[in-house]
Amino acid sequence: MDVIIGAGVSGLTYANFTKNDYLVLEQDDHTGGLCNTIFQDGFVWDYSGHFFHFQDPRIAQFISERIDQSKLVKVDKHTQIRYKNRLIDFPFQKNIHQLPQQEFIDCLCDLFEKDEKQQPTFKGMLYAKFGKSIAEKFLIPYNSKLYATDLDKLDADAMGRFFPYADKEEIIRNFRQSKNDSYNGSFLYHKEGAIEYVHALERDLDANKIALNERVISIDTENHIVETNMRTIQYDHLISTIPFTRLLQISQIPYNQRVLTSNKVLVFNLGFDGRGFDTKNHWIYFPEKKYCFYRVGFYSNIIPLDRMSLYVEIGFNSNAAIDVGKMLARTLEDLRKAHIVNKERLASWHSVVMNPAYVHINRQGIDEVSRCKEELARHDIYSIGRYGSWNYSSIEDNMKEAIQLTLIL
Ligand SMILES: Cc1cc2nc3c(=O)[nH]c(=O)nc-3n(C[C@H](O)[C@H](O)[C@H](O)COP(=O)(O)OP(=O)(O)OC[C@H]3O[C@@H](n4cnc5c(N)ncnc54)[C@H](O)[C@@H]3O)c2cc1C
């Protein structure tokens, strides 16, 4: 039997596609993992904005056959950056002409005078590709807030296809004709939240094969046995979707902790008693330190609502202690500072910590993950998913990886 640890998107996709008998073990009392939705006081909130832009026609079809299409909305993305008390279009690097004149000149001159020598780190890559001013005004402060680490510790390609690259020619063409497309230029959202995608993945599964409230505590790799808070189970293959570092710990496999690091993200979902001024943006980026958050999203601008419904994301080092009450007060103060909240009053709120949320991708970490994965595979253990593979990926990527594994096992 295949034992699957975790009933998030990766675990449920594996269960859908495997030909083997299986059992899913999930520590929570619900499925979905990070792809989850909260219904509270008339507001619909995800763990953080989860939007979908399926590229693979097989995945798109699989989902569309299992989801209520009439409840899907297709949204053409509109996002901006709050920079020095003004809003400029995202991505920053393609919209420097919207900056005050002197700052625009600085960005443009640095773009032409940059030292393009290839750099191994993320920070070095930002200087080399965009020049000092664009790097220091937006790209470095914003990403440092998100990753909560020194960007010199990340690989140049840490964000892969999620990073909006643009060359000089594109940047200049954009001055006249705005073309701010990105990997998620338009996206799908379900009126009842991201959890509906999880329900689609559960539709054809036998509920008896998903054990909720069952946490895997340890793994005996030699004897193919998992111990949970309820029982011991023998497996043929073990498919783990839990964070890679935790899998290594409960399997007693030594690894280099210094190279497998990550941030965590505190998400506040906030519902207000009034509509608010911003009716256009789907989310806004905040590079400046005077705001505690790095991004604020507007559910109420995706599914129009007469009350403002926000998600707010704040990045922390994974070891940081978080005082949720204090952070909520600071968040509300900063939302007022940013003129997102004016006279509206908070009507309802919810918070969740996503830990890990963004792993710190670097060369040594990538090598350590492959070395440990090889060792795990010798014991018929396969680690998949955004945190299982310790990478930066979307739900579609997670589904593809899980399907790929079913073809091998
Ligand atoms: C801020 C943020 C925004 C995002 N936005 C998007 C988006 O817009 N679009 C998109 O496609 N993707 C988005 N993602 C990525 C997406 O959330 C992940 O790719 C996806 O949810 C990962 O699914 P998973 O099944 O691999 O892992 P998880 O969802 O983490 O599932 C792992 C499961 O394992 C369970 N578990 C852990 N330990 C144990 C244990 N010991 N025993 C039993 N069970 C255990 C957990 O409870 C969980 O249910 C976002 C991620 C973040 C952090």
The ligand as a MOL file (V3000), in Angstrom:
LIG
                    3D

  0  0  0     0  0            999 V3000
M  V30 BEGIN CTAB
M  V30 COUNTS 53 58 0 0 0
M  V30 BEGIN ATOM
M  V30 1 C 1.4840 33.3040 0.5070 0
M  V30 2 C 1.2400 32.2020 -0.5010 0
M  V30 3 C 0.3890 32.4350 -1.5880 0
M  V30 4 C 0.1930 31.4350 -2.5400 0
M  V30 5 N -0.6170 31.6950 -3.6060 0
M  V30 6 C -0.7880 30.7620 -4.5690 0
M  V30 7 C -1.6130 31.0180 -5.7090 0
M  V30 8 O -2.1920 32.1040 -5.8270 0
M  V30 9 N -1.7240 30.0410 -6.6740 0
M  V30 10 C -1.0780 28.8370 -6.5650 0
M  V30 11 O -1.2020 27.9950 -7.4670 0
M  V30 12 N -0.3010 28.5620 -5.4810 0
M  V30 13 C -0.1340 29.4870 -4.4870 0
M  V30 14 N 0.6470 29.2150 -3.3970 0
M  V30 15 C 1.3010 27.8970 -3.3180 0
M  V30 16 C 0.3560 26.8220 -2.8060 0
M  V30 17 O -0.2060 27.1920 -1.5670 0
M  V30 18 C 1.1670 25.5310 -2.6090 0
M  V30 19 O 1.8910 25.2640 -3.7860 0
M  V30 20 C 0.2610 24.3290 -2.3000 0
M  V30 21 O -0.8000 24.6450 -1.4400 0
M  V30 22 C 1.1480 23.2420 -1.6900 0
M  V30 23 O 0.3820 22.0650 -1.5480 0
M  V30 24 P 1.0600 20.7730 -0.9360 0
M  V30 25 O 0.0070 19.7310 -0.9060 0
M  V30 26 O 2.3230 20.4860 -1.6460 0
M  V30 27 O 1.4850 21.1900 0.5560 0
M  V30 28 P 0.5790 21.6110 1.7940 0
M  V30 29 O -0.6080 22.3780 1.3730 0
M  V30 30 O 1.5120 22.2260 2.7750 0
M  V30 31 O 0.0490 20.1930 2.3630 0
M  V30 32 C 0.7860 19.4100 3.2400 0
M  V30 33 C -0.1940 18.7460 4.1940 0
M  V30 34 O 0.5330 17.8950 5.0720 0
M  V30 35 C -0.0620 17.9560 6.3590 0
M  V30 36 N 0.9340 17.5200 7.3450 0
M  V30 37 C 2.0770 18.1870 7.7280 0
M  V30 38 N 2.7640 17.4400 8.6310 0
M  V30 39 C 2.0630 16.2880 8.8160 0
M  V30 40 C 2.2800 15.1270 9.6010 0
M  V30 41 N 3.3620 14.9810 10.3890 0
M  V30 42 N 1.3650 14.1310 9.5410 0
M  V30 43 C 0.2570 14.2390 8.7540 0
M  V30 44 N 0.0040 15.3290 7.9720 0
M  V30 45 C 0.9090 16.3270 8.0070 0
M  V30 46 C -0.4450 19.4320 6.4880 0
M  V30 47 O -1.4170 19.6180 7.4950 0
M  V30 48 C -0.9690 19.7190 5.0750 0
M  V30 49 O -2.3430 19.4670 4.9740 0
M  V30 50 C 0.8450 30.1830 -2.4140 0
M  V30 51 C 1.6590 29.9420 -1.3010 0
M  V30 52 C 1.8780 30.9380 -0.3600 0
M  V30 53 C 2.7710 30.6620 0.8100 0
M  V30 END ATOM
M  V30 BEGIN BOND
M  V30 1 1 1 2
M  V30 2 1 2 3
M  V30 3 2 2 52
M  V30 4 2 3 4
M  V30 5 1 4 5
M  V30 6 1 4 50
M  V30 7 2 5 6
M  V30 8 1 6 7
M  V30 9 1 6 13
M  V30 10 2 7 8
M  V30 11 1 7 9
M  V30 12 1 9 10
M  V30 13 2 10 11
M  V30 14 1 10 12
M  V30 15 2 12 13
M  V30 16 1 13 14
M  V30 17 1 14 15
M  V30 18 1 14 50
M  V30 19 1 15 16
M  V30 20 1 16 17
M  V30 21 1 16 18
M  V30 22 1 18 19
M  V30 23 1 18 20
M  V30 24 1 20 21
M  V30 25 1 20 22
M  V30 26 1 22 23
M  V30 27 1 23 24
M  V30 28 2 24 25
M  V30 29 1 24 26
M  V30 30 1 24 27
M  V30 31 1 27 28
M  V30 32 2 28 29
M  V30 33 1 28 30
M  V30 34 1 28 31
M  V30 35 1 31 32
M  V30 36 1 32 33
M  V30 37 1 33 34
M  V30 38 1 33 48
M  V30 39 1 34 35
M  V30 40 1 35 36
M  V30 41 1 35 46
M  V30 42 1 36 37
M  V30 43 1 36 45
M  V30 44 2 37 38
M  V30 45 1 38 39
M  V30 46 1 39 40
M  V30 47 2 39 45
M  V30 48 1 40 41
M  V30 49 2 40 42
M  V30 50 1 42 43
M  V30 51 2 43 44
M  V30 52 1 44 45
M  V30 53 1 46 47
M  V30 54 1 46 48
M  V30 55 1 48 49
M  V30 56 2 50 51
M  V30 57 1 51 52
M  V30 58 1 52 53
M  V30 END BOND
M  V30 END CTAB
M  END
